[in-house]
Amino acid sequence: MFQPESLIPDFPILDQSIQGRRLVYLDNAATTQKPMAVLLASRHYYEAINANIHRGTHHLARLATETFEKARSTIASHLNASSSDEVIFTSGTTDGINLVANILSLSGRIKPGDEVLISVLEHHSNIVPWQMFCERTGAILKVIPCFEDGTLDQDAFHALLSERTKILALTWISNCFGTVNPINEMAKSARNVGALVLIDAAQVIAHSHIDVQAMDADFLVFSGHKVYAPTGIGVLWGRAEILNSLPPWRGGGEMIKEVSFEKTTYNDLPFKFEAGTPNIEGAISLAAAIDFVNDIGLKPIHGHEEFLIRYAAEALAEIPGIHFYGPSDRAGALSFNVDGIHHYDLGTLMDQMGVAVRTGHHCCQPLMARFGITGTVRASFALYNSTSDINALAEATRKAVKMLR
Ligand SMILES: *Cc1c(COP(=O)(O)O)cnc(C)c1O
């Protein structure tokens, strides 16, 4: 049996009171808290390893390089990548998507009139880079719509797919509504018309197993801070064959083989896409976070979170006038509004009762517009949350609604 209470001492930040009450942290879709294993890895790096990588001949430089490259292979094997060359360190999901959009726009593969397909569920970071991409290339942005229950309209998706579709960029799990998209089927359909497939796995990495070789994907991105690692580090996984065929975007140190004023030759994967000194400590801490998650096991974590989200929906359902968004088999996040009450007022009062939830548009303004709302209250879950957190959430919501009515 999974015991979240036994993990709480591992997360020092959770051991505090907010306005005299135990902190109940339910904003994990925005960022997760860090376990001791990650905090210690970060500290150990600066206390014992710190040096610049891939250049020095001295002991620390070798140690830093080895530890950094070991972190890369930890992540590669976690994703079941066929080689660690396919793991590019970025600063996060946003950075990874911008990197892919930029190298594709520079590749000469995209012609005016080609199409980029995204969905109405996307985070701004999987919308805006593609709008900029379309401005540069003359490609056209197409959007897969969703039904009232927040699931994507698969008939509309198939109608939008054509040989003009060059890229499908899709979130696997919606950070707003917790919708789990049928990513494998959709990726396969997109591949069948010759499109490249990018998967935004920001809301998957902490909750489910990812096997990139089992998917019809070309690129997959996530952020370290959504999986118990620090901010400022993330991963772009890309199929080596595709990454090799694409030009670099950022120029500088590390990404070159030889530089002269006449001609510069570029480095091999993965360094070709990692210009400049990377976030060495971040990469090492991310590997520590991945080890931490694997020590507990993604299966029990997933089962626990699935239980919590159902428990939360049931506990909140009794509140008069409450509306949930997304399908009932949602994952990770539970979004709601209460009739006649602004989400911001609700969230503010809940904060005063020690319950941290997010209110607002969650970086998904087009999705909010689709539902004719300005935002929702969103509770999102992690491995350290327990039924007592959910009880506190339900009680705080009930009390806040009473005060605002
Ligand atoms: C958090 C999130 C992002 C953006 O991640 P950053 O770490 O801010 O770059 C993108 N997509 C989804 C689904 C997210 O949850």
The ligand as a Gaussian input file, in Angstrom:
#p B3LYP/6-31G(d) Opt

LIG

0 1
 C        3.972000      23.582000     -17.319000
 C        3.562000      23.245000     -18.697000
 C        4.206000      23.807000     -19.806000
 C        5.288000      24.852000     -19.679000
 O        6.360000      24.419000     -18.938000
 P        7.539000      25.432000     -18.540000
 O        8.261000      24.699000     -17.465000
 O        6.882000      26.693000     -18.059000
 O        8.357000      25.659000     -19.753000
 C        3.806000      23.417000     -21.052000
 N        2.843000      22.500000     -21.226000
 C        2.198000      21.937000     -20.193000
 C        1.145000      20.906000     -20.452000
 C        2.533000      22.291000     -18.902000
 O        1.890000      21.729000     -17.871000

